[in-house]
């Protein structure tokens, strides 16, 4: 089982099309059936120190469209620590 950490302040205010593909089946959990997920091999954790991987929540298109390259870089730096 892989543990993923990501930061999404308020998923309801962001267009789902920007969500990175890896997270789409996991958010919200009701999507498990939609994506045919029976045995969950990926879980989201709330503590970045428990995570195996740090995942940017949104595609690069989101950061480009919102002119928020610095926001993406801040998250990347946080994940490296």
mmCIF file of the N, C-alpha and C atoms, coordinates in Angstrom:
data_MODEL
# 
_entry.id   MODEL 
# 
loop_
_atom_site.group_PDB 
_atom_site.id 
_atom_site.type_symbol 
_atom_site.label_atom_id 
_atom_site.label_alt_id 
_atom_site.label_comp_id 
_atom_site.label_asym_id 
_atom_site.label_entity_id 
_atom_site.label_seq_id 
_atom_site.pdbx_PDB_ins_code 
_atom_site.Cartn_x 
_atom_site.Cartn_y 
_atom_site.Cartn_z 
_atom_site.occupancy 
_atom_site.B_iso_or_equiv 
_atom_site.pdbx_formal_charge 
_atom_site.auth_seq_id 
_atom_site.auth_comp_id 
_atom_site.auth_asym_id 
_atom_site.auth_atom_id 
_atom_site.pdbx_PDB_model_num 
ATOM 1   N N  . UNK A 1 1  ? 0.844   -1.175 0.000   1.00 0.00 ? 1  UNK A N  1 
ATOM 2   C CA . UNK A 1 1  ? 0.000   0.000  0.000   1.00 0.00 ? 1  UNK A CA 1 
ATOM 3   C C  . UNK A 1 1  ? 0.890   1.239  0.000   1.00 0.00 ? 1  UNK A C  1 
ATOM 4   N N  . UNK A 1 2  ? 0.593   2.156  -0.894  1.00 0.00 ? 2  UNK A N  1 
ATOM 5   C CA . UNK A 1 2  ? 1.335   3.413  -0.972  1.00 0.00 ? 2  UNK A CA 1 
ATOM 6   C C  . UNK A 1 2  ? 0.575   4.514  -0.256  1.00 0.00 ? 2  UNK A C  1 
ATOM 7   N N  . UNK A 1 3  ? 1.291   5.258  0.540   1.00 0.00 ? 3  UNK A N  1 
ATOM 8   C CA . UNK A 1 3  ? 0.701   6.380  1.267   1.00 0.00 ? 3  UNK A CA 1 
ATOM 9   C C  . UNK A 1 3  ? 1.080   7.672  0.560   1.00 0.00 ? 3  UNK A C  1 
ATOM 10  N N  . UNK A 1 4  ? 0.066   8.449  0.216   1.00 0.00 ? 4  UNK A N  1 
ATOM 11  C CA . UNK A 1 4  ? 0.272   9.709  -0.488  1.00 0.00 ? 4  UNK A CA 1 
ATOM 12  C C  . UNK A 1 4  ? -0.107  10.877 0.402   1.00 0.00 ? 4  UNK A C  1 
ATOM 13  N N  . UNK A 1 5  ? 0.650   11.944 0.275   1.00 0.00 ? 5  UNK A N  1 
ATOM 14  C CA . UNK A 1 5  ? 0.320   13.184 0.968   1.00 0.00 ? 5  UNK A CA 1 
ATOM 15  C C  . UNK A 1 5  ? 0.165   14.274 -0.076  1.00 0.00 ? 5  UNK A C  1 
ATOM 16  N N  . UNK A 1 6  ? -0.865  15.074 0.085   1.00 0.00 ? 6  UNK A N  1 
ATOM 17  C CA . UNK A 1 6  ? -1.062  16.233 -0.768  1.00 0.00 ? 6  UNK A CA 1 
ATOM 18  C C  . UNK A 1 6  ? -1.736  17.316 0.049   1.00 0.00 ? 6  UNK A C  1 
ATOM 19  N N  . UNK A 1 7  ? -1.692  18.525 -0.450  1.00 0.00 ? 7  UNK A N  1 
ATOM 20  C CA . UNK A 1 7  ? -2.359  19.632 0.232   1.00 0.00 ? 7  UNK A CA 1 
ATOM 21  C C  . UNK A 1 7  ? -3.418  20.217 -0.679  1.00 0.00 ? 7  UNK A C  1 
ATOM 22  N N  . UNK A 1 8  ? -4.648  20.102 -0.236  1.00 0.00 ? 8  UNK A N  1 
ATOM 23  C CA . UNK A 1 8  ? -5.763  20.726 -0.944  1.00 0.00 ? 8  UNK A CA 1 
ATOM 24  C C  . UNK A 1 8  ? -6.562  21.477 0.105   1.00 0.00 ? 8  UNK A C  1 
ATOM 25  N N  . UNK A 1 9  ? -6.529  22.786 0.036   1.00 0.00 ? 9  UNK A N  1 
ATOM 26  C CA . UNK A 1 9  ? -7.221  23.585 1.042   1.00 0.00 ? 9  UNK A CA 1 
ATOM 27  C C  . UNK A 1 9  ? -8.725  23.411 0.972   1.00 0.00 ? 9  UNK A C  1 
ATOM 28  N N  . UNK A 1 10 ? -9.303  23.548 -0.201  1.00 0.00 ? 10 UNK A N  1 
ATOM 29  C CA . UNK A 1 10 ? -10.748 23.397 -0.341  1.00 0.00 ? 10 UNK A CA 1 
ATOM 30  C C  . UNK A 1 10 ? -11.059 22.851 -1.725  1.00 0.00 ? 10 UNK A C  1 
ATOM 31  N N  . UNK A 1 11 ? -11.214 21.557 -1.791  1.00 0.00 ? 11 UNK A N  1 
ATOM 32  C CA . UNK A 1 11 ? -11.458 20.881 -3.063  1.00 0.00 ? 11 UNK A CA 1 
ATOM 33  C C  . UNK A 1 11 ? -12.722 21.379 -3.749  1.00 0.00 ? 11 UNK A C  1 
ATOM 34  N N  . UNK A 1 12 ? -13.687 21.827 -2.986  1.00 0.00 ? 12 UNK A N  1 
ATOM 35  C CA . UNK A 1 12 ? -14.964 22.265 -3.559  1.00 0.00 ? 12 UNK A CA 1 
ATOM 36  C C  . UNK A 1 12 ? -14.853 23.558 -4.360  1.00 0.00 ? 12 UNK A C  1 
ATOM 37  N N  . UNK A 1 13 ? -13.805 24.327 -4.150  1.00 0.00 ? 13 UNK A N  1 
ATOM 38  C CA . UNK A 1 13 ? -13.678 25.597 -4.866  1.00 0.00 ? 13 UNK A CA 1 
ATOM 39  C C  . UNK A 1 13 ? -12.822 25.484 -6.128  1.00 0.00 ? 13 UNK A C  1 
ATOM 40  N N  . UNK A 1 14 ? -12.245 24.305 -6.368  1.00 0.00 ? 14 UNK A N  1 
ATOM 41  C CA . UNK A 1 14 ? -11.368 24.092 -7.517  1.00 0.00 ? 14 UNK A CA 1 
ATOM 42  C C  . UNK A 1 14 ? -12.076 23.198 -8.528  1.00 0.00 ? 14 UNK A C  1 
ATOM 43  N N  . UNK A 1 15 ? -11.982 23.549 -9.800  1.00 0.00 ? 15 UNK A N  1 
ATOM 44  C CA . UNK A 1 15 ? -12.571 22.706 -10.835 1.00 0.00 ? 15 UNK A CA 1 
ATOM 45  C C  . UNK A 1 15 ? -11.865 21.355 -10.848 1.00 0.00 ? 15 UNK A C  1 
ATOM 46  N N  . UNK A 1 16 ? -12.665 20.305 -10.839 1.00 0.00 ? 16 UNK A N  1 
ATOM 47  C CA . UNK A 1 16 ? -12.140 18.946 -10.775 1.00 0.00 ? 16 UNK A CA 1 
ATOM 48  C C  . UNK A 1 16 ? -11.207 18.619 -11.942 1.00 0.00 ? 16 UNK A C  1 
ATOM 49  N N  . UNK A 1 17 ? -11.401 19.275 -13.083 1.00 0.00 ? 17 UNK A N  1 
ATOM 50  C CA . UNK A 1 17 ? -10.562 18.982 -14.253 1.00 0.00 ? 17 UNK A CA 1 
ATOM 51  C C  . UNK A 1 17 ? -9.087  19.265 -13.967 1.00 0.00 ? 17 UNK A C  1 
ATOM 52  N N  . UNK A 1 18 ? -8.809  20.111 -13.001 1.00 0.00 ? 18 UNK A N  1 
ATOM 53  C CA . UNK A 1 18 ? -7.428  20.440 -12.663 1.00 0.00 ? 18 UNK A CA 1 
ATOM 54  C C  . UNK A 1 18 ? -6.783  19.430 -11.707 1.00 0.00 ? 18 UNK A C  1 
ATOM 55  N N  . UNK A 1 19 ? -7.596  18.621 -11.057 1.00 0.00 ? 19 UNK A N  1 
ATOM 56  C CA . UNK A 1 19 ? -7.068  17.647 -10.109 1.00 0.00 ? 19 UNK A CA 1 
ATOM 57  C C  . UNK A 1 19 ? -6.164  16.660 -10.847 1.00 0.00 ? 19 UNK A C  1 
ATOM 58  N N  . UNK A 1 20 ? -5.007  16.379 -10.295 1.00 0.00 ? 20 UNK A N  1 
ATOM 59  C CA . UNK A 1 20 ? -4.072  15.457 -10.938 1.00 0.00 ? 20 UNK A CA 1 
ATOM 60  C C  . UNK A 1 20 ? -4.725  14.071 -11.026 1.00 0.00 ? 20 UNK A C  1 
ATOM 61  N N  . UNK A 1 21 ? -4.491  13.377 -12.134 1.00 0.00 ? 21 UNK A N  1 
ATOM 62  C CA . UNK A 1 21 ? -5.184  12.114 -12.411 1.00 0.00 ? 21 UNK A CA 1 
ATOM 63  C C  . UNK A 1 21 ? -5.028  11.077 -11.305 1.00 0.00 ? 21 UNK A C  1 
ATOM 64  N N  . UNK A 1 22 ? -3.894  11.031 -10.675 1.00 0.00 ? 22 UNK A N  1 
ATOM 65  C CA . UNK A 1 22 ? -3.652  10.058 -9.616  1.00 0.00 ? 22 UNK A CA 1 
ATOM 66  C C  . UNK A 1 22 ? -4.627  10.219 -8.450  1.00 0.00 ? 22 UNK A C  1 
ATOM 67  N N  . UNK A 1 23 ? -5.077  11.446 -8.204  1.00 0.00 ? 23 UNK A N  1 
ATOM 68  C CA . UNK A 1 23 ? -5.953  11.711 -7.060  1.00 0.00 ? 23 UNK A CA 1 
ATOM 69  C C  . UNK A 1 23 ? -7.441  11.627 -7.389  1.00 0.00 ? 23 UNK A C  1 
ATOM 70  N N  . UNK A 1 24 ? -7.809  11.717 -8.651  1.00 0.00 ? 24 UNK A N  1 
ATOM 71  C CA . UNK A 1 24 ? -9.229  11.743 -9.018  1.00 0.00 ? 24 UNK A CA 1 
ATOM 72  C C  . UNK A 1 24 ? -10.031 10.577 -8.441  1.00 0.00 ? 24 UNK A C  1 
ATOM 73  N N  . UNK A 1 25 ? -9.523  9.351  -8.509  1.00 0.00 ? 25 UNK A N  1 
ATOM 74  C CA . UNK A 1 25 ? -10.316 8.257  -7.931  1.00 0.00 ? 25 UNK A CA 1 
ATOM 75  C C  . UNK A 1 25 ? -10.399 8.297  -6.409  1.00 0.00 ? 25 UNK A C  1 
ATOM 76  N N  . UNK A 1 26 ? -9.473  8.982  -5.770  1.00 0.00 ? 26 UNK A N  1 
ATOM 77  C CA . UNK A 1 26 ? -9.418  8.996  -4.306  1.00 0.00 ? 26 UNK A CA 1 
ATOM 78  C C  . UNK A 1 26 ? -10.229 10.114 -3.673  1.00 0.00 ? 26 UNK A C  1 
ATOM 79  N N  . UNK A 1 27 ? -10.580 11.116 -4.448  1.00 0.00 ? 27 UNK A N  1 
ATOM 80  C CA . UNK A 1 27 ? -11.286 12.287 -3.917  1.00 0.00 ? 27 UNK A CA 1 
ATOM 81  C C  . UNK A 1 27 ? -12.572 12.557 -4.668  1.00 0.00 ? 27 UNK A C  1 
ATOM 82  N N  . UNK A 1 28 ? -13.696 12.507 -4.094  1.00 0.00 ? 28 UNK A N  1 
ATOM 83  C CA . UNK A 1 28 ? -13.973 11.937 -2.773  1.00 0.00 ? 28 UNK A CA 1 
ATOM 84  C C  . UNK A 1 28 ? -14.045 10.415 -2.851  1.00 0.00 ? 28 UNK A C  1 
ATOM 85  N N  . UNK A 1 29 ? -14.135 9.769  -1.694  1.00 0.00 ? 29 UNK A N  1 
ATOM 86  C CA . UNK A 1 29 ? -14.130 8.301  -1.644  1.00 0.00 ? 29 UNK A CA 1 
ATOM 87  C C  . UNK A 1 29 ? -15.298 7.680  -2.397  1.00 0.00 ? 29 UNK A C  1 
ATOM 88  N N  . UNK A 1 30 ? -16.378 8.421  -2.572  1.00 0.00 ? 30 UNK A N  1 
ATOM 89  C CA . UNK A 1 30 ? -17.533 7.865  -3.283  1.00 0.00 ? 30 UNK A CA 1 
ATOM 90  C C  . UNK A 1 30 ? -17.193 7.531  -4.732  1.00 0.00 ? 30 UNK A C  1 
ATOM 91  N N  . UNK A 1 31 ? -16.067 8.019  -5.230  1.00 0.00 ? 31 UNK A N  1 
ATOM 92  C CA . UNK A 1 31 ? -15.649 7.731  -6.601  1.00 0.00 ? 31 UNK A CA 1 
ATOM 93  C C  . UNK A 1 31 ? -15.036 6.349  -6.763  1.00 0.00 ? 31 UNK A C  1 
ATOM 94  N N  . UNK A 1 32 ? -14.817 5.621  -5.687  1.00 0.00 ? 32 UNK A N  1 
ATOM 95  C CA . UNK A 1 32 ? -14.225 4.294  -5.798  1.00 0.00 ? 32 UNK A CA 1 
ATOM 96  C C  . UNK A 1 32 ? -15.020 3.425  -6.770  1.00 0.00 ? 32 UNK A C  1 
ATOM 97  N N  . UNK A 1 33 ? -16.333 3.400  -6.641  1.00 0.00 ? 33 UNK A N  1 
ATOM 98  C CA . UNK A 1 33 ? -17.164 2.587  -7.533  1.00 0.00 ? 33 UNK A CA 1 
ATOM 99  C C  . UNK A 1 33 ? -17.088 3.092  -8.967  1.00 0.00 ? 33 UNK A C  1 
ATOM 100 N N  . UNK A 1 34 ? -17.109 4.391  -9.142  1.00 0.00 ? 34 UNK A N  1 
ATOM 101 C CA . UNK A 1 34 ? -17.053 4.994  -10.478 1.00 0.00 ? 34 UNK A CA 1 
ATOM 102 C C  . UNK A 1 34 ? -15.803 4.551  -11.230 1.00 0.00 ? 34 UNK A C  1 
ATOM 103 N N  . UNK A 1 35 ? -14.696 4.456  -10.528 1.00 0.00 ? 35 UNK A N  1 
ATOM 104 C CA . UNK A 1 35 ? -13.426 4.086  -11.146 1.00 0.00 ? 35 UNK A CA 1 
ATOM 105 C C  . UNK A 1 35 ? -13.122 2.590  -11.017 1.00 0.00 ? 35 UNK A C  1 
ATOM 106 N N  . UNK A 1 36 ? -14.062 1.824  -10.460 1.00 0.00 ? 36 UNK A N  1 
ATOM 107 C CA . UNK A 1 36 ? -13.876 0.380  -10.337 1.00 0.00 ? 36 UNK A CA 1 
ATOM 108 C C  . UNK A 1 36 ? -12.821 -0.021 -9.317  1.00 0.00 ? 36 UNK A C  1 
ATOM 109 N N  . UNK A 1 37 ? -12.667 0.778  -8.299  1.00 0.00 ? 37 UNK A N  1 
ATOM 110 C CA . UNK A 1 37 ? -11.655 0.488  -7.280  1.00 0.00 ? 37 UNK A CA 1 
ATOM 111 C C  . UNK A 1 37 ? -12.270 -0.407 -6.209  1.00 0.00 ? 37 UNK A C  1 
ATOM 112 N N  . UNK A 1 38 ? -11.695 -1.586 -6.065  1.00 0.00 ? 38 UNK A N  1 
ATOM 113 C CA . UNK A 1 38 ? -12.172 -2.533 -5.054  1.00 0.00 ? 38 UNK A CA 1 
ATOM 114 C C  . UNK A 1 38 ? -11.167 -2.616 -3.900  1.00 0.00 ? 38 UNK A C  1 
ATOM 115 N N  . UNK A 1 39 ? -9.929  -2.883 -4.240  1.00 0.00 ? 39 UNK A N  1 
ATOM 116 C CA . UNK A 1 39 ? -8.863  -2.956 -3.241  1.00 0.00 ? 39 UNK A CA 1 
ATOM 117 C C  . UNK A 1 39 ? -8.023  -1.696 -3.370  1.00 0.00 ? 39 UNK A C  1 
ATOM 118 N N  . UNK A 1 40 ? -8.093  -0.861 -2.391  1.00 0.00 ? 40 UNK A N  1 
ATOM 119 C CA . UNK A 1 40 ? -7.392  0.417  -2.452  1.00 0.00 ? 40 UNK A CA 1 
ATOM 120 C C  . UNK A 1 40 ? -5.910  0.199  -2.158  1.00 0.00 ? 40 UNK A C  1 
ATOM 121 N N  . UNK A 1 41 ? -5.089  0.460  -3.164  1.00 0.00 ? 41 UNK A N  1 
ATOM 122 C CA . UNK A 1 41 ? -3.640  0.325  -3.015  1.00 0.00 ? 41 UNK A CA 1 
ATOM 123 C C  . UNK A 1 41 ? -2.982  1.665  -2.703  1.00 0.00 ? 41 UNK A C  1 
ATOM 124 N N  . UNK A 1 42 ? -3.765  2.737  -2.809  1.00 0.00 ? 42 UNK A N  1 
ATOM 125 C CA . UNK A 1 42 ? -3.280  4.080  -2.512  1.00 0.00 ? 42 UNK A CA 1 
ATOM 126 C C  . UNK A 1 42 ? -4.158  4.677  -1.432  1.00 0.00 ? 42 UNK A C  1 
ATOM 127 N N  . UNK A 1 43 ? -3.549  5.302  -0.455  1.00 0.00 ? 43 UNK A N  1 
ATOM 128 C CA . UNK A 1 43 ? -4.330  6.013  0.548   1.00 0.00 ? 43 UNK A CA 1 
ATOM 129 C C  . UNK A 1 43 ? -3.724  7.395  0.744   1.00 0.00 ? 43 UNK A C  1 
ATOM 130 N N  . UNK A 1 44 ? -4.576  8.320  1.105   1.00 0.00 ? 44 UNK A N  1 
ATOM 131 C CA . UNK A 1 44 ? -4.119  9.669  1.436   1.00 0.00 ? 44 UNK A CA 1 
ATOM 132 C C  . UNK A 1 44 ? -3.895  9.744  2.935   1.00 0.00 ? 44 UNK A C  1 
ATOM 133 N N  . UNK A 1 45 ? -2.778  10.314 3.317   1.00 0.00 ? 45 UNK A N  1 
ATOM 134 C CA . UNK A 1 45 ? -2.485  10.513 4.736   1.00 0.00 ? 45 UNK A CA 1 
ATOM 135 C C  . UNK A 1 45 ? -2.445  12.007 5.022   1.00 0.00 ? 45 UNK A C  1 
ATOM 136 N N  . UNK A 1 46 ? -2.740  12.361 6.245   1.00 0.00 ? 46 UNK A N  1 
ATOM 137 C CA . UNK A 1 46 ? -2.777  13.774 6.618   1.00 0.00 ? 46 UNK A CA 1 
ATOM 138 C C  . UNK A 1 46 ? -1.449  14.277 7.176   1.00 0.00 ? 46 UNK A C  1 
ATOM 139 N N  . UNK A 1 47 ? -0.561  13.362 7.504   1.00 0.00 ? 47 UNK A N  1 
ATOM 140 C CA . UNK A 1 47 ? 0.759   13.731 8.028   1.00 0.00 ? 47 UNK A CA 1 
ATOM 141 C C  . UNK A 1 47 ? 1.811   13.440 6.961   1.00 0.00 ? 47 UNK A C  1 
ATOM 142 N N  . UNK A 1 48 ? 2.473   14.472 6.475   1.00 0.00 ? 48 UNK A N  1 
ATOM 143 C CA . UNK A 1 48 ? 3.438   14.281 5.383   1.00 0.00 ? 48 UNK A CA 1 
ATOM 144 C C  . UNK A 1 48 ? 4.595   13.374 5.785   1.00 0.00 ? 48 UNK A C  1 
ATOM 145 N N  . UNK A 1 49 ? 4.887   13.281 7.080   1.00 0.00 ? 49 UNK A N  1 
ATOM 146 C CA . UNK A 1 49 ? 5.975   12.417 7.533   1.00 0.00 ? 49 UNK A CA 1 
ATOM 147 C C  . UNK A 1 49 ? 5.629   10.933 7.425   1.00 0.00 ? 49 UNK A C  1 
ATOM 148 N N  . UNK A 1 50 ? 4.347   10.611 7.338   1.00 0.00 ? 50 UNK A N  1 
ATOM 149 C CA . UNK A 1 50 ? 3.907   9.222  7.173   1.00 0.00 ? 50 UNK A CA 1 
ATOM 150 C C  . UNK A 1 50 ? 3.892   8.794  5.711   1.00 0.00 ? 50 UNK A C  1 
ATOM 151 N N  . UNK A 1 51 ? 3.967   9.748  4.814   1.00 0.00 ? 51 UNK A N  1 
ATOM 152 C CA . UNK A 1 51 ? 3.759   9.479  3.389   1.00 0.00 ? 51 UNK A CA 1 
ATOM 153 C C  . UNK A 1 51 ? 4.977   8.850  2.724   1.00 0.00 ? 51 UNK A C  1 
ATOM 154 N N  . UNK A 1 52 ? 4.675   8.007  1.736   1.00 0.00 ? 52 UNK A N  1 
ATOM 155 C CA . UNK A 1 52 ? 5.721   7.474  0.867   1.00 0.00 ? 52 UNK A CA 1 
ATOM 156 C C  . UNK A 1 52 ? 6.034   8.468  -0.247  1.00 0.00 ? 52 UNK A C  1 
ATOM 157 N N  . UNK A 1 53 ? 5.005   9.204  -0.658  1.00 0.00 ? 53 UNK A N  1 
ATOM 158 C CA . UNK A 1 53 ? 5.145   10.166 -1.755  1.00 0.00 ? 53 UNK A CA 1 
ATOM 159 C C  . UNK A 1 53 ? 4.372   11.439 -1.454  1.00 0.00 ? 53 UNK A C  1 
ATOM 160 N N  . UNK A 1 54 ? 4.904   12.546 -1.914  1.00 0.00 ? 54 UNK A N  1 
ATOM 161 C CA . UNK A 1 54 ? 4.234   13.843 -1.850  1.00 0.00 ? 54 UNK A CA 1 
ATOM 162 C C  . UNK A 1 54 ? 3.742   14.136 -3.262  1.00 0.00 ? 54 UNK A C  1 
ATOM 163 N N  . UNK A 1 55 ? 2.461   14.437 -3.411  1.00 0.00 ? 55 UNK A N  1 
ATOM 164 C CA . UNK A 1 55 ? 1.856   14.630 -4.733  1.00 0.00 ? 55 UNK A CA 1 
ATOM 165 C C  . UNK A 1 55 ? 1.309   16.048 -4.851  1.00 0.00 ? 55 UNK A C  1 
ATOM 166 N N  . UNK A 1 56 ? 1.697   16.731 -5.919  1.00 0.00 ? 56 UNK A N  1 
ATOM 167 C CA . UNK A 1 56 ? 1.051   18.014 -6.203  1.00 0.00 ? 56 UNK A CA 1 
ATOM 168 C C  . UNK A 1 56 ? -0.416  17.731 -6.487  1.00 0.00 ? 56 UNK A C  1 
ATOM 169 N N  . UNK A 1 57 ? -1.331  18.472 -5.889  1.00 0.00 ? 57 UNK A N  1 
ATOM 170 C CA . UNK A 1 57 ? -2.748  18.158 -6.053  1.00 0.00 ? 57 UNK A CA 1 
ATOM 171 C C  . UNK A 1 57 ? -3.304  18.457 -7.441  1.00 0.00 ? 57 UNK A C  1 
ATOM 172 N N  . UNK A 1 58 ? -2.705  19.383 -8.139  1.00 0.00 ? 58 UNK A N  1 
ATOM 173 C CA . UNK A 1 58 ? -3.275  19.810 -9.414  1.00 0.00 ? 58 UNK A CA 1 
ATOM 174 C C  . UNK A 1 58 ? -2.265  19.682 -10.544 1.00 0.00 ? 58 UNK A C  1 
ATOM 175 N N  . UNK A 1 59 ? -2.785  19.602 -11.741 1.00 0.00 ? 59 UNK A N  1 
ATOM 176 C CA . UNK A 1 59 ? -1.932  19.509 -12.922 1.00 0.00 ? 59 UNK A CA 1 
ATOM 177 C C  . UNK A 1 59 ? -1.189  20.825 -13.130 1.00 0.00 ? 59 UNK A C  1 
ATOM 178 N N  . UNK A 1 60 ? -0.154  20.782 -13.945 1.00 0.00 ? 60 UNK A N  1 
ATOM 179 C CA . UNK A 1 60 ? 0.590   22.007 -14.247 1.00 0.00 ? 60 UNK A CA 1 
ATOM 180 C C  . UNK A 1 60 ? -0.313  23.043 -14.892 1.00 0.00 ? 60 UNK A C  1 
ATOM 181 N N  . UNK A 1 61 ? -1.316  22.579 -15.656 1.00 0.00 ? 61 UNK A N  1 
ATOM 182 C CA . UNK A 1 61 ? -2.251  23.515 -16.292 1.00 0.00 ? 61 UNK A CA 1 
ATOM 183 C C  . UNK A 1 61 ? -2.916  24.425 -15.262 1.00 0.00 ? 61 UNK A C  1 
ATOM 184 N N  . UNK A 1 62 ? -3.253  23.872 -14.115 1.00 0.00 ? 62 UNK A N  1 
ATOM 185 C CA . UNK A 1 62 ? -3.873  24.670 -13.058 1.00 0.00 ? 62 UNK A CA 1 
ATOM 186 C C  . UNK A 1 62 ? -2.940  25.798 -12.623 1.00 0.00 ? 62 UNK A C  1 
ATOM 187 N N  . UNK A 1 63 ? -1.710  25.450 -12.337 1.00 0.00 ? 63 UNK A N  1 
ATOM 188 C CA . UNK A 1 63 ? -0.758  26.449 -11.848 1.00 0.00 ? 63 UNK A CA 1 
ATOM 189 C C  . UNK A 1 63 ? -0.451  27.496 -12.919 1.00 0.00 ? 63 UNK A C  1 
ATOM 190 N N  . UNK A 1 64 ? -0.425  27.063 -14.177 1.00 0.00 ? 64 UNK A N  1 
ATOM 191 C CA . UNK A 1 64 ? -0.201  28.003 -15.281 1.00 0.00 ? 64 UNK A CA 1 
ATOM 192 C C  . UNK A 1 64 ? -1.422  28.889 -15.480 1.00 0.00 ? 64 UNK A C  1 
ATOM 193 N N  . UNK A 1 65 ? -2.618  28.281 -15.555 1.00 0.00 ? 65 UNK A N  1 
ATOM 194 C CA . UNK A 1 65 ? -3.855  29.049 -15.764 1.00 0.00 ? 65 UNK A CA 1 
ATOM 195 C C  . UNK A 1 65 ? -4.097  30.061 -14.653 1.00 0.00 ? 65 UNK A C  1 
ATOM 196 N N  . UNK A 1 66 ? -3.732  29.695 -13.443 1.00 0.00 ? 66 UNK A N  1 
ATOM 197 C CA . UNK A 1 66 ? -3.945  30.574 -12.285 1.00 0.00 ? 66 UNK A CA 1 
ATOM 198 C C  . UNK A 1 66 ? -2.734  31.466 -12.012 1.00 0.00 ? 66 UNK A C  1 
ATOM 199 N N  . UNK A 1 67 ? -1.735  31.373 -12.888 1.00 0.00 ? 67 UNK A N  1 
ATOM 200 C CA . UNK A 1 67 ? -0.505  32.154 -12.727 1.00 0.00 ? 67 UNK A CA 1 
ATOM 201 C C  . UNK A 1 67 ? 0.071   31.955 -11.320 1.00 0.00 ? 67 UNK A C  1 
ATOM 202 N N  . UNK A 1 68 ? 0.162   30.680 -10.922 1.00 0.00 ? 68 UNK A N  1 
ATOM 203 C CA . UNK A 1 68 ? 0.571   30.344 -9.564  1.00 0.00 ? 68 UNK A CA 1 
ATOM 204 C C  . UNK A 1 68 ? 1.760   29.377 -9.559  1.00 0.00 ? 68 UNK A C  1 
ATOM 205 N N  . UNK A 1 69 ? 2.727   29.651 -10.392 1.00 0.00 ? 69 UNK A N  1 
ATOM 206 C CA . UNK A 1 69 ? 3.938   28.828 -10.434 1.00 0.00 ? 69 UNK A CA 1 
ATOM 207 C C  . UNK A 1 69 ? 4.627   28.816 -9.071  1.00 0.00 ? 69 UNK A C  1 
ATOM 208 N N  . UNK A 1 70 ? 4.646   29.952 -8.411  1.00 0.00 ? 70 UNK A N  1 
ATOM 209 C CA . UNK A 1 70 ? 5.308   30.032 -7.100  1.00 0.00 ? 70 UNK A CA 1 
ATOM 210 C C  . UNK A 1 70 ? 4.603   29.147 -6.070  1.00 0.00 ? 70 UNK A C  1 
ATOM 211 N N  . UNK A 1 71 ? 3.288   29.020 -6.189  1.00 0.00 ? 71 UNK A N  1 
ATOM 212 C CA . UNK A 1 71 ? 2.545   28.136 -5.289  1.00 0.00 ? 71 UNK A CA 1 
ATOM 213 C C  . UNK A 1 71 ? 2.940   26.683 -5.487  1.00 0.00 ? 71 UNK A C  1 
ATOM 214 N N  . UNK A 1 72 ? 3.100   26.281 -6.740  1.00 0.00 ? 72 UNK A N  1 
ATOM 215 C CA . UNK A 1 72 ? 3.533   24.914 -7.041  1.00 0.00 ? 72 UNK A CA 1 
ATOM 216 C C  . UNK A 1 72 ? 4.937   24.675 -6.499  1.00 0.00 ? 72 UNK A C  1 
ATOM 217 N N  . UNK A 1 73 ? 5.819   25.626 -6.703  1.00 0.00 ? 73 UNK A N  1 
ATOM 218 C CA . UNK A 1 73 ? 7.194   25.476 -6.230  1.00 0.00 ? 73 UNK A CA 1 
ATOM 219 C C  . UNK A 1 73 ? 7.256   25.417 -4.703  1.00 0.00 ? 73 UNK A C  1 
ATOM 220 N N  . UNK A 1 74 ? 6.404   26.176 -4.036  1.00 0.00 ? 74 UNK A N  1 
ATOM 221 C CA . UNK A 1 74 ? 6.366   26.136 -2.571  1.00 0.00 ? 74 UNK A CA 1 
ATOM 222 C C  . UNK A 1 74 ? 5.949   24.746 -2.084  1.00 0.00 ? 74 UNK A C  1 
ATOM 223 N N  . UNK A 1 75 ? 4.962   24.148 -2.755  1.00 0.00 ? 75 UNK A N  1 
ATOM 224 C CA . UNK A 1 75 ? 4.533   22.799 -2.385  1.00 0.00 ? 75 UNK A CA 1 
ATOM 225 C C  . UNK A 1 75 ? 5.628   21.775 -2.662  1.00 0.00 ? 75 UNK A C  1 
ATOM 226 N N  . UNK A 1 76 ? 6.319   21.937 -3.783  1.00 0.00 ? 76 UNK A N  1 
ATOM 227 C CA . UNK A 1 76 ? 7.413   21.020 -4.112  1.00 0.00 ? 76 UNK A CA 1 
ATOM 228 C C  . UNK A 1 76 ? 8.507   21.103 -3.052  1.00 0.00 ? 76 UNK A C  1 
ATOM 229 N N  . UNK A 1 77 ? 8.872   22.308 -2.662  1.00 0.00 ? 77 UNK A N  1 
ATOM 230 C CA . UNK A 1 77 ? 9.908   22.478 -1.635  1.00 0.00 ? 77 UNK A CA 1 
ATOM 231 C C  . UNK A 1 77 ? 9.472   21.890 -0.301  1.00 0.00 ? 77 UNK A C  1 
ATOM 232 N N  . UNK A 1 78 ? 8.198   22.030 0.008   1.00 0.00 ? 78 UNK A N  1 
ATOM 233 C CA . UNK A 1 78 ? 7.674   21.464 1.253   1.00 0.00 ? 78 UNK A CA 1 
ATOM 234 C C  . UNK A 1 78 ? 7.759   19.939 1.220   1.00 0.00 ? 78 UNK A C  1 
ATOM 235 N N  . UNK A 1 79 ? 7.504   19.369 0.051   1.00 0.00 ? 79 UNK A N  1 
ATOM 236 C CA . UNK A 1 79 ? 7.562   17.919 -0.094  1.00 0.00 ? 79 UNK A CA 1 
ATOM 237 C C  . UNK A 1 79 ? 8.971   17.362 -0.029  1.00 0.00 ? 79 UNK A C  1 
ATOM 238 N N  . UNK A 1 80 ? 9.948   18.161 -0.379  1.00 0.00 ? 80 UNK A N  1 
ATOM 239 C CA . UNK A 1 80 ? 11.342  17.716 -0.379  1.00 0.00 ? 80 UNK A CA 1 
ATOM 240 C C  . UNK A 1 80 ? 11.899  17.633 1.037   1.00 0.00 ? 80 UNK A C  1 
ATOM 241 N N  . UNK A 1 81 ? 11.410  18.454 1.923   1.00 0.00 ? 81 UNK A N  1 
ATOM 242 C CA . UNK A 1 81 ? 11.927  18.499 3.306   1.00 0.00 ? 81 UNK A CA 1 
ATOM 243 C C  . UNK A 1 81 ? 11.638  17.234 4.062   1.00 0.00 ? 81 UNK A C  1 
# 
